[in-house]
């Protein structure tokens, strides 16, 4: 079913905000961007925007197909004489992240984003802007209806629900596109060409614990570790930030010599964040309390020396009320050995790109509830076999400890190919336009290219875009100058491919 957007209300919204983009070049691109910003399109709410774009395509006589999950493909015939050129897919995602300042009265399900011009920047009034990925959509649509840009056959692929876990790309019907060159227009640094990303996969471990009575003459200590830097488990993993769960397991293990038993453990929550805080309760003989405190202090000093960059790390140790039950000696040892053995941090660096993390893992969360320890590990790699082997390693450690595992379905990475032909074409185009070489980069986080690349065998991909800052926040802004440059690079690349440079 095709839902037609209410064109009169869209028109009204467009008119109310055209001031911010008045006079900006390329005009067609900015005009599309303003129209897109006027239509609510948060993740899982892309229907109205998709309908609007279908309408534009239909008016221009372009064929549109949509798969079951709502991904759109608009086919644009080649310019006269260029129909023998290889087809190029221009790919962006339809959805945006909806973030607003608490003081702003704004309803992302029905309000138009209010555009503001601020020197070289376009931003929104108190909300995220949606330049991620609205500029990409606008550029592709501007090419599609221009009539005077030289290009071969084009397929404009617009995916749904990228921001909440790449769901559109994961469920993409591969037959929606036939092109085997893909320009992903979803990057945020105009002097970078992105040629790789990491895949990811989660493993959840469940370790049953045996509980016993509290031994006589016991005391309980609450250990609290706070103030670690944490951060994104992919983008920040190379910084060797301390993992609060790993450190707490090592600390509790060090108390084994005082016959400490585990009574509680909690640390971490999000699968994609490095744990910043953790808490453990241990029970030990009251007579060993002072000796235990000394061991804790020694460990704390060792942690400070090992992670000198964790300048706000704080470890506290307070005597607390005895719990009703405690984890048995065997179960305590199994739990803590397992947590201390799980990998955390960088596991391999890329051979293709100096400085790029190829494989990493994050011990993301561990919680004891009653007689069960649940642990979540999240691993990443641009190399699928390396991702699988890391997940298998986590499963092996779990099994050694007597636990069971649930392996999540991993999403694939995109291994950088320094010999990619579209990379050569783009580098030449960039150099011609900007007078300098672009930087080749790859990201140790998920991108749609990884998922699409695995579905469409042999596809040659690259990701680039204008300068966008503070994406996913109300401070999101896009540089006007960089959009003009991005546009020139895009149409320059299409012209080269259309005229035989991609051979
Ligand atoms: Zn994006």
Boltz pocket constraint, residues with backbone or C-beta under 6 A from the ligand:
constraints:
  - pocket:
      binder: B
      contacts: [[A, 93], [A, 132], [A, 133], [A, 162], [A, 186]]
      max_distance: 6.0
